[in-house]
Amino acid sequence: MRLPSSVLVSVSLFTAETTAALYLSSTYRSAGDQIWQGFTLLFTLVPSVLVQLTLIFIHRDLSRDRPLVLLLHILQLGPIIRCLDAFCIYGSAGKVEEPYVTITRKKQIPREGQTEEVEQEVGQAEGKLVTHRAAFARTSVIQAFLGSAPQLTLQLYICVLQRKLSIGRGTLMVISLLSIVYGALRCNILAIKIRYDDYEVSVRPLAYMCVFLWRGFEIATRVAVLVLFSSVLKVWVFPVVLANFILFFLHPWALFWSSRSPFPENIEKTLTRVGTTIVLCMLTFLYAGINVFCWSAVQLKLDDPDLIDKGQAWRSSATLVGNCFPPVRLRAFGSVADLSVCSVGLFRSLVP
């Protein structure tokens, strides 16, 4: 049984970013910057509420008699309690004999043309840890793209306007960047596991490092472009960014309506049609937030039973690599003709 380290990382980033944002908003209030204080609190509280709702939904707390847990989620302390619960389960594992186990079958990734099925016994404790890991993997994505990414863009924009960087603002920006990159990393891992759902997938540390660096450079570039774009457009930046977000939000729904497919009913058996619609809207809301700040790694497909286009090729990655090739060739062979191609291509790859 693996240590739930991913749960600890998610909760640590969530707690650190929330604490830093609350401190920074208090400094804005002391300085009389009510607008910056309002936006800082907005990008802190909205994702926090969404994280609480996601944890409640995944753990199905509404169908259970757990008033204390619901109260802690209302107080925005849900992730901390879930983290303590995960480590308590990990610490007590093996001390009590499991009354029953679940047998799962996974295929190994084919090597030399041969595929083998592997059976594993999953006890109750390990099953609960798997649920915790899955829940925090999703909340990390929500926190990253609906909270940390707008927060980082806002604070960098304030730095450009005020031409100074305070310790509190710099701390929040560093934590937000780490949260975004970690959320993007989790998004990539989720995409790989969704694509190869029938296989036992283990990602090596070197692969984690490569994805971490790739996502870090990509997100830093996009945020810098958005901030420079905002500093030029001034007041027009809000309708432009909002229109960009709305287009990404409506795109999956437009494809769904054009396909004339039946309404998805297999998300959760206990949900009504209204509840399913709310869940789908929240999913497309998150999908739009991801696409504004980086490549989403998967395509949302509402007319598919799994809601994900598993057959999607990694087109955006290939496009970005292809657009990065001209400057490399320019560096190596001195071909000036590639310069314009490089500029246009990279702009199209990096700007949402």
C-alpha positions as CSV (number, residue, x, y, z in Angstrom):
1,M,0.0,0.0,0.0
2,R,1.4,3.3,-1.1
3,L,1.8,6.4,1.1
4,P,-0.9,8.9,0.2
5,S,1.7,11.6,-0.6
6,S,-0.3,13.1,-3.5
7,V,-3.1,13.8,-1.0
8,L,-0.6,15.6,1.3
9,V,0.8,17.7,-1.6
10,S,-2.7,18.7,-2.8
11,V,-3.7,19.8,0.7
12,S,-0.4,21.6,1.4
13,L,-0.7,23.6,-1.8
14,F,-4.4,24.4,-1.1
15,T,-3.7,25.5,2.5
16,A,-0.6,27.5,1.6
17,E,-2.3,29.4,-1.3
18,T,-5.4,30.2,0.7
19,T,-3.3,31.4,3.7
20,A,-1.1,33.6,1.4
21,A,-4.1,35.0,-0.4
22,L,-5.9,35.9,2.8
23,Y,-2.8,37.7,4.1
24,L,-2.3,39.5,0.8
25,S,-6.0,40.6,0.8
26,S,-5.6,42.1,4.3
27,T,-2.6,44.1,3.1
28,Y,-4.7,45.4,0.1
29,R,-7.4,46.4,2.6
30,S,-4.9,48.3,4.8
31,A,-3.6,50.1,1.7
32,G,-7.1,51.0,0.6
33,D,-7.0,48.9,-2.6
34,Q,-10.5,47.5,-2.4
35,I,-10.7,46.4,-6.0
36,W,-7.5,44.2,-5.8
37,Q,-8.7,42.9,-2.4
38,G,-12.1,41.9,-3.9
39,F,-10.5,40.1,-6.9
40,T,-7.9,38.3,-4.6
41,L,-10.7,37.0,-2.3
42,L,-12.8,36.1,-5.3
43,F,-10.1,33.9,-6.8
44,T,-9.6,32.3,-3.4
45,L,-13.1,31.6,-2.2
46,V,-14.8,30.5,-5.4
47,P,-12.3,27.6,-6.1
48,S,-12.4,26.7,-2.4
49,V,-16.1,26.3,-2.5
50,L,-15.9,24.2,-5.7
51,V,-13.2,22.0,-4.0
52,Q,-15.6,21.4,-1.0
53,L,-18.5,20.5,-3.3
54,T,-16.3,18.1,-5.4
55,L,-15.1,16.2,-2.3
56,I,-18.7,16.0,-1.0
57,F,-19.9,14.7,-4.4
58,I,-17.1,12.1,-4.8
59,H,-17.4,10.7,-1.3
60,R,-21.2,10.8,-1.5
61,D,-21.6,12.5,1.8
62,L,-25.1,13.9,1.0
63,S,-26.5,10.3,1.0
64,R,-24.9,9.5,4.4
65,D,-25.6,10.7,7.9
66,R,-22.4,12.7,8.4
67,P,-23.4,16.2,9.7
68,L,-19.9,16.9,11.2
69,V,-18.1,16.3,7.9
70,L,-20.6,18.5,6.1
71,L,-20.1,21.2,8.7
72,L,-16.4,21.1,8.3
73,H,-16.8,21.4,4.5
74,I,-19.0,24.5,5.0
75,L,-16.2,25.9,7.2
76,Q,-13.8,25.2,4.2
77,L,-11.9,22.7,6.3
78,G,-12.9,19.7,4.2
79,P,-9.5,19.0,2.5
80,I,-7.6,19.0,5.8
81,I,-10.0,16.5,7.4
82,R,-9.9,14.3,4.3
83,C,-6.1,14.3,4.4
84,L,-6.1,13.3,8.1
85,D,-8.6,10.6,7.3
86,A,-6.4,9.2,4.5
87,F,-3.3,9.1,6.8
88,C,-5.3,7.4,9.6
89,I,-6.4,4.8,7.1
90,Y,-2.9,4.3,5.9
91,G,-1.6,4.1,9.5
92,S,-4.1,1.5,10.6
93,A,-3.8,-0.7,7.5
94,G,-2.7,-4.2,8.1
95,K,-3.5,-4.1,11.9
96,V,-7.0,-5.4,11.4
97,E,-7.8,-8.3,9.0
98,E,-10.0,-7.3,6.1
99,P,-13.4,-9.0,6.1
100,Y,-13.4,-9.2,2.3
101,V,-11.4,-8.0,-0.7
102,T,-12.2,-7.0,-4.2
103,I,-10.3,-8.6,-7.1
104,T,-9.4,-6.2,-10.0
105,R,-8.0,-7.2,-13.3
106,K,-5.7,-4.9,-15.3
107,K,-3.8,-5.5,-18.5
108,Q,-0.1,-4.9,-18.6
109,I,1.2,-2.6,-21.3
110,P,2.1,-4.9,-24.2
111,R,5.8,-5.6,-24.5
112,E,7.1,-7.6,-27.5
113,G,3.5,-8.0,-28.7
114,Q,2.3,-9.9,-25.6
115,T,-0.4,-8.6,-23.2
116,E,-1.0,-10.2,-19.8
117,E,-3.8,-9.7,-17.4
118,V,-2.8,-9.2,-13.7
119,E,-5.2,-9.9,-10.8
120,Q,-4.9,-7.8,-7.7
121,E,-6.7,-8.0,-4.4
122,V,-7.9,-4.6,-3.1
123,G,-9.0,-4.4,0.5
124,Q,-11.3,-1.9,2.0
125,A,-8.5,0.3,3.4
126,E,-6.7,0.4,0.0
127,G,-10.0,1.1,-1.8
128,K,-10.7,4.1,0.5
129,L,-7.2,5.4,-0.2
130,V,-7.8,5.0,-4.0
131,T,-10.9,7.1,-3.6
132,H,-9.0,9.8,-1.6
133,R,-6.3,9.9,-4.3
134,A,-8.8,10.2,-7.1
135,A,-10.8,12.9,-5.3
136,F,-7.7,15.1,-4.6
137,A,-6.4,14.6,-8.1
138,R,-9.6,16.2,-9.4
139,T,-9.6,18.9,-6.8
140,S,-6.0,19.8,-7.7
141,V,-7.1,20.4,-11.2
142,I,-10.0,22.6,-10.0
143,Q,-7.8,24.6,-7.7
144,A,-5.1,25.0,-10.3
145,F,-7.2,26.4,-13.2
146,L,-10.2,28.0,-11.5
147,G,-8.2,29.6,-8.7
148,S,-4.4,29.6,-9.0
149,A,-4.2,30.5,-12.7
150,P,-6.5,33.6,-12.4
151,Q,-4.8,34.5,-9.1
152,L,-1.3,34.4,-10.7
153,T,-2.5,36.4,-13.6
154,L,-4.0,39.0,-11.4
155,Q,-1.0,39.4,-9.1
156,L,1.4,39.6,-12.0
157,Y,-0.8,42.2,-13.6
158,I,-0.8,44.3,-10.4
159,C,3.0,44.0,-10.4
160,V,3.2,45.4,-13.9
161,L,0.9,48.3,-13.0
162,Q,2.6,49.2,-9.7
163,R,6.1,48.3,-10.9
164,K,7.0,46.7,-7.6
165,L,6.9,43.3,-6.0
166,S,6.1,42.8,-2.3
167,I,7.1,39.8,-0.3
168,G,3.4,38.7,0.2
169,R,2.6,39.1,-3.4
170,G,5.7,37.2,-4.5
171,T,5.0,34.4,-2.1
172,L,1.5,34.0,-3.4
173,M,2.7,34.1,-7.0
174,V,5.2,31.3,-6.4
175,I,2.7,29.1,-4.6
176,S,0.1,29.7,-7.3
177,L,2.6,28.8,-10.1
178,L,3.4,25.5,-8.3
179,S,-0.3,24.8,-7.8
180,I,-1.0,25.4,-11.5
181,V,1.9,23.2,-12.7
182,Y,0.9,20.4,-10.2
183,G,-2.7,20.6,-11.4
184,A,-1.6,20.4,-15.0
185,L,0.6,17.4,-14.1
186,R,-2.4,15.7,-12.5
187,C,-4.5,16.6,-15.6
188,N,-1.9,14.8,-17.8
189,I,-1.8,11.8,-15.6
190,L,-5.6,11.6,-15.5
191,A,-5.7,11.8,-19.3
192,I,-3.2,9.0,-19.6
193,K,-5.1,6.8,-17.2
194,I,-8.4,7.6,-19.0
195,R,-6.9,6.8,-22.4
196,Y,-5.5,3.4,-21.1
197,D,-8.2,2.6,-18.6
198,D,-7.9,-1.2,-19.1
199,Y,-4.2,-1.2,-18.5
200,E,-2.1,-1.0,-15.4
201,V,-0.2,2.3,-15.9
202,S,2.8,3.3,-13.8
203,V,4.5,6.6,-14.5
204,R,8.2,6.9,-13.7
205,P,9.7,9.8,-11.9
206,L,11.6,11.0,-15.0
207,A,8.3,11.2,-16.9
208,Y,6.8,13.2,-14.0
209,M,9.8,15.6,-14.2
210,C,9.5,16.0,-18.0
211,V,5.8,16.8,-17.8
212,F,6.4,19.1,-14.8
213,L,9.0,21.1,-16.8
214,W,6.9,21.1,-20.0
215,R,3.8,22.3,-18.2
216,G,5.7,24.9,-16.2
217,F,7.2,26.6,-19.3
218,E,3.9,26.4,-21.1
219,I,1.9,27.9,-18.3
220,A,4.5,30.6,-17.5
221,T,4.5,31.7,-21.2
222,R,0.7,31.8,-21.4
223,V,0.3,33.8,-18.2
224,A,3.0,36.2,-19.3
225,V,1.2,36.7,-22.7
226,L,-2.1,37.2,-20.9
227,V,-0.6,39.8,-18.6
228,L,1.1,41.7,-21.4
229,F,-2.1,41.5,-23.4
230,S,-4.0,42.9,-20.4
231,S,-1.6,45.8,-19.8
232,V,-2.1,46.9,-23.4
233,L,-5.9,46.5,-23.6
234,K,-6.6,47.9,-20.1
235,V,-10.4,47.9,-19.6
236,W,-11.0,45.9,-22.7
237,V,-9.3,42.8,-21.3
238,F,-12.3,41.7,-19.3
239,P,-14.7,41.3,-22.2
240,V,-12.0,39.7,-24.4
241,V,-11.0,37.1,-21.8
242,L,-14.6,36.5,-20.9
243,A,-15.5,35.9,-24.5
244,N,-12.6,33.5,-24.8
245,F,-13.8,31.6,-21.7
246,I,-17.4,31.5,-22.9
247,L,-16.4,30.1,-26.3
248,F,-14.4,27.3,-24.7
249,F,-17.4,26.7,-22.4
250,L,-20.0,26.5,-25.2
251,H,-17.9,24.5,-27.6
252,P,-18.6,21.0,-26.1
253,W,-22.3,21.9,-25.8
254,A,-22.4,23.0,-29.4
255,L,-20.9,19.7,-30.6
256,F,-23.3,17.8,-28.3
257,W,-26.4,19.6,-29.7
258,S,-25.2,19.2,-33.3
259,S,-24.7,15.5,-32.8
260,R,-28.3,15.1,-31.6
261,S,-27.3,12.5,-29.1
262,P,-29.5,11.6,-26.1
263,F,-28.9,13.3,-22.8
264,P,-26.2,11.6,-20.8
265,E,-27.7,9.5,-18.0
266,N,-24.8,7.4,-16.8
267,I,-22.8,9.9,-14.8
268,E,-24.3,9.0,-11.4
269,K,-27.3,6.7,-10.8
270,T,-28.5,8.8,-7.8
271,L,-28.6,12.0,-9.8
272,T,-31.7,13.5,-11.3
273,R,-31.7,15.2,-14.7
274,V,-31.2,18.6,-13.0
275,G,-28.3,17.2,-11.0
276,T,-26.7,15.7,-14.1
277,T,-27.0,19.0,-15.9
278,I,-25.3,20.8,-13.0
279,V,-22.5,18.3,-13.0
280,L,-22.0,18.6,-16.8
281,C,-22.0,22.4,-16.5
282,M,-19.4,22.3,-13.8
283,L,-17.3,19.9,-15.9
284,T,-17.4,22.2,-19.0
285,F,-16.7,25.2,-16.7
286,L,-13.5,23.5,-15.5
287,Y,-12.7,22.4,-19.1
288,A,-13.0,26.1,-20.3
289,G,-10.7,27.2,-17.4
290,I,-8.1,24.7,-18.3
291,N,-8.1,25.6,-22.0
292,V,-7.7,29.3,-21.3
293,F,-4.4,28.7,-19.4
294,C,-2.9,25.6,-21.1
295,W,-3.6,22.6,-23.3
296,S,-6.2,20.4,-21.7
297,A,-4.6,17.0,-22.8
298,V,-8.1,15.6,-23.4
299,Q,-11.2,16.7,-25.4
300,L,-14.5,16.9,-23.6
301,K,-17.2,15.0,-25.5
302,L,-20.6,15.1,-24.0
303,D,-22.1,12.6,-26.5
304,D,-19.7,9.9,-25.4
305,P,-20.6,7.6,-22.5
306,D,-17.3,8.3,-20.9
307,L,-17.5,12.1,-21.6
308,I,-13.9,12.0,-22.9
309,D,-12.6,11.5,-26.4
310,K,-10.2,8.6,-25.8
311,G,-9.2,8.5,-29.4
312,Q,-7.9,12.0,-29.4
313,A,-4.3,12.3,-30.7
314,W,-1.9,14.6,-29.0
315,R,-2.3,17.2,-31.7
316,S,-1.6,20.2,-29.7
317,S,1.6,18.8,-28.4
318,A,2.7,17.9,-31.9
319,T,1.8,21.4,-33.1
320,L,3.8,23.0,-30.3
321,V,6.8,20.8,-31.0
322,G,6.5,21.5,-34.7
323,N,6.3,25.2,-34.2
324,C,9.3,25.1,-31.9
325,F,11.4,23.3,-34.6
326,P,12.0,26.4,-36.8
327,P,13.9,28.4,-34.1
328,V,16.0,25.3,-33.4
329,R,16.8,25.1,-37.1
330,L,17.4,28.8,-37.2
331,R,19.9,28.5,-34.3
332,A,21.6,25.5,-35.9
333,F,21.8,26.5,-39.6
334,G,21.1,30.2,-39.6
335,S,18.0,30.1,-41.8
336,V,16.4,33.6,-41.4
337,A,13.4,32.5,-43.5
338,D,12.1,30.4,-40.6
339,L,11.8,33.4,-38.3
340,S,8.4,34.6,-39.4
341,V,7.0,31.0,-39.4
342,C,8.4,30.6,-35.8
343,S,6.8,33.8,-34.5
344,V,3.3,33.0,-36.0
345,G,3.4,29.4,-35.0
346,L,4.4,29.8,-31.5
347,F,1.9,32.6,-31.0
348,R,-0.9,30.3,-32.2
349,S,0.3,27.5,-30.0
350,L,0.7,29.5,-26.8
351,V,-2.1,32.0,-26.9
352,P,-5.5,30.5,-26.2
